[in-house]
């Protein structure tokens, strides 16, 4: 599956590795969100997990998850969104 996103005025193709990282990040955070919804995790623990996995997987599409149950993710200063893959 080819995934593309806009960069400036052009469109760049997402590498297979980045696509896998996106899937892993979002799957992990869906589990964390479910745990938080069940009361098994606090919002602070969720923020810590989000930070760890954003650093590990470097998701490009993480901004889609900025608001989850009152949680606002801090922007990543070193997110590599200008790389073509």
Secondary structure by P-SEA (a helix, b strand, c coil): cbbbbbcccbbbbbcaaaaaaaaaaaaaaaaaaaaaaaccccaaaaaaaaaaaaaaccccccccccccccccccccccccccccc
